Amino acid sequence: MTVRIDHIALWTHDLDRLKGFYMGYFGARAGPHYVNPAKGFESCFLSFSGGARIEIMSTTSVPLSRPAPDTQPFGLTHLALSVGSCELVDALTRRLQSDGTPILDGPRQTGDGAYEAVALDPDGNRVEICAALHAGSAL
């Protein structure tokens, strides 16, 4: 059996805003917009060049709340997107920061050999921007 993560899903109040963030900064391609009016549900898949996908979803039936940005939630804590090099991490971090995106950490070399920065997407999700897979990671 071969297992890989197919996608992650994020709730949002604003599909277009979140879609624009991941398309504009990370080159995501948006799939078709899905709407189920009976359930008050909308979604869109965002695909990245390396094969990863994010499903962004909006609903009228789930309360949307987040912990404070300076705290770590229990469970899923961040999404890591590899941009390929330290120089690209630096450039994207500068661009995000100049556009007003909160940068929580870095860019920096971590103790496990990674080079990364941590930013918040428009909904307060932590996005780790890394140069490559972390040391010890398997493909």
C-alpha positions in Angstrom: 0.0 0.0 0.0 1.3 3.5 -0.9 -0.2 6.3 1.2 0.2 10.0 0.5 -1.8 13.0 1.7 -4.2 13.8 -1.0 -5.3 17.2 0.4 -6.0 19.2 3.5 -9.2 21.2 4.1 -9.5 24.7 5.6 -12.7 26.4 6.6 -13.0 30.1 5.7 -15.4 33.0 5.9 -14.2 34.2 2.5 -13.4 31.7 -0.3 -12.2 34.3 -2.8 -9.9 36.0 -0.3 -8.2 32.8 0.7 -8.1 31.5 -2.9 -6.4 34.8 -3.9 -3.8 34.4 -1.2 -2.7 30.9 -2.2 -2.9 31.7 -5.9 -1.1 35.0 -5.7 1.8 34.0 -3.4 2.2 30.3 -4.0 1.0 29.8 -7.6 -2.0 27.6 -6.7 -4.4 26.8 -9.5 -8.1 26.9 -8.6 -10.5 24.1 -9.6 -14.2 24.5 -10.1 -16.3 26.3 -7.5 -18.7 23.8 -5.9 -21.9 25.0 -4.2 -24.5 22.9 -2.3 -27.3 25.4 -1.3 -29.2 22.8 0.5 -26.4 22.3 3.0 -25.1 25.9 2.9 -21.7 24.6 1.7 -19.2 25.9 -0.9 -15.7 24.7 -1.7 -12.9 25.0 -4.2 -9.7 22.8 -4.6 -6.4 24.6 -5.0 -3.7 22.6 -6.7 0.1 23.3 -6.4 2.8 22.5 -9.0 4.2 19.7 -6.8 0.9 17.9 -6.6 -0.3 19.1 -3.1 -3.9 20.3 -2.8 -5.9 22.4 -0.4 -9.7 22.3 -0.2 -11.0 25.6 1.0 -14.6 25.5 2.3 -17.3 27.8 3.5 -20.4 26.8 5.4 -23.4 28.3 7.2 -23.6 25.5 9.7 -20.2 25.4 11.4 -19.1 28.1 13.8 -15.8 29.5 12.5 -13.4 30.5 15.4 -9.6 30.5 15.7 -7.2 30.7 18.6 -5.2 33.9 19.0 -2.4 34.1 16.3 0.3 34.0 19.0 -0.8 30.7 20.4 -0.3 27.2 19.1 -3.6 25.2 18.7 -3.8 21.6 19.6 -3.9 19.2 16.6 -3.1 20.5 13.1 -0.9 23.5 13.7 0.5 24.6 10.4 0.7 24.0 6.6 4.2 23.7 5.2 4.8 24.8 1.6 8.2 24.2 0.1 9.3 26.9 -2.4 12.6 25.2 -3.3 15.4 27.4 -2.0 16.5 29.7 0.8 16.6 32.7 -1.6 12.9 32.0 -2.6 11.9 31.8 1.1 13.6 35.1 1.7 12.0 36.8 -1.3 8.5 35.5 -0.6 8.8 36.4 3.1 9.8 40.0 2.1 6.9 40.2 -0.4 4.4 38.9 2.1 5.6 41.3 4.8 5.6 44.3 2.5 2.0 43.4 1.6 1.0 43.5 5.3 0.9 39.7 5.9 1.9 38.9 9.5 5.3 37.1 9.7 5.5 35.1 13.0 9.1 33.8 12.6 12.1 33.8 10.4 13.3 33.4 7.8 15.8 31.3 9.8 17.8 28.1 9.8 16.1 25.7 12.3 17.8 23.1 14.6 16.7 20.2 12.3 18.4 21.8 9.3 15.4 23.4 7.6 15.3 27.0 6.4 11.9 28.5 6.9 9.6 31.4 7.8 6.2 31.3 9.3 3.4 33.6 8.1 -0.3 33.8 8.7 -2.8 33.4 5.8 -5.8 35.8 5.7 -7.7 33.5 8.1 -4.9 33.2 10.6 -3.7 29.7 9.5 0.0 29.3 10.1 1.9 28.7 6.8 5.5 27.5 7.1 7.4 28.6 4.0 10.4 26.2 3.6 13.3 25.8 1.3 13.0 22.0 1.0 11.9 19.0 2.8 13.0 18.9 6.4 16.1 16.8 7.3 15.1 13.2 7.8 11.9 13.5 5.7 11.1 10.7 3.3 9.6 11.3 -0.1 
